[in-house]
Amino acid sequence: MLAELEIGLTEFHEVANIFPLMQGEEYKQIVEDIKINGLREPIWLHDNKIIDGRNRYLACIDAGVAP
């Protein structure tokens, strides 16, 4: 399911923990890419919780782009 996400009101689904959070240079690169190109890959939800796109969601917040 795709939906508008509210910053700070979105929870992560337990399934999202399968993938580690990005850190360091890798995370900085995704933030910069989102600043330049916007969010290109969707953030997927289940029961209003993020199941795929946790790193993209956090990078959007840091990039100042609406997820």
C-alpha positions as CSV (number, residue, x, y, z in Angstrom):
1,M,0.0,0.0,0.0
2,L,1.2,3.5,-0.8
3,A,0.0,6.5,1.1
4,E,0.9,10.0,2.2
5,L,3.2,9.7,5.2
6,E,3.3,12.2,8.1
7,I,6.7,13.0,9.4
8,G,7.0,11.9,13.0
9,L,3.7,9.9,13.0
10,T,4.9,6.9,11.0
11,E,5.9,3.7,12.7
12,F,8.2,0.9,11.4
13,H,6.7,-2.5,11.0
14,E,8.7,-5.3,12.6
15,V,9.4,-6.8,9.2
16,A,11.4,-3.7,8.4
17,N,14.1,-4.7,10.9
18,I,15.2,-7.4,8.4
19,F,17.3,-4.7,6.7
20,P,19.8,-2.6,8.7
21,L,19.6,1.2,8.8
22,M,22.0,2.9,6.5
23,Q,24.9,4.8,8.1
24,G,27.8,7.0,7.3
25,E,28.6,7.8,3.6
26,E,26.0,5.4,2.2
27,Y,23.3,7.3,4.1
28,K,24.7,10.7,3.2
29,Q,24.5,9.7,-0.5
30,I,20.9,8.7,-0.3
31,V,20.0,12.0,1.4
32,E,21.8,14.0,-1.3
33,D,20.2,11.9,-4.1
34,I,16.8,12.6,-2.6
35,K,17.6,16.3,-2.3
36,I,18.5,16.4,-6.0
37,N,16.1,13.9,-7.5
38,G,13.3,13.6,-5.0
39,L,11.9,10.3,-3.7
40,R,12.0,7.9,-6.7
41,E,11.2,4.6,-5.1
42,P,8.0,4.2,-3.1
43,I,7.7,3.6,0.6
44,W,5.5,0.6,1.3
45,L,3.1,0.3,4.2
46,H,1.2,-2.4,5.9
47,D,-1.3,-1.6,8.6
48,N,0.0,2.0,8.4
49,K,3.5,1.0,9.3
50,I,6.5,1.1,7.0
51,I,7.5,-2.4,5.8
52,D,9.9,-1.2,3.0
53,G,11.5,2.2,2.7
54,R,12.6,2.9,6.2
55,N,15.9,4.4,5.0
56,R,14.2,6.3,2.3
57,Y,11.7,7.7,4.8
58,L,14.5,8.9,7.2
59,A,16.5,10.3,4.3
60,C,13.5,12.3,3.1
61,I,13.2,13.9,6.5
62,D,16.9,14.8,6.6
63,A,16.7,16.0,3.0
64,G,13.7,18.2,3.7
65,V,11.6,16.4,1.2
66,A,8.1,15.1,1.9
67,P,8.1,11.3,2.0
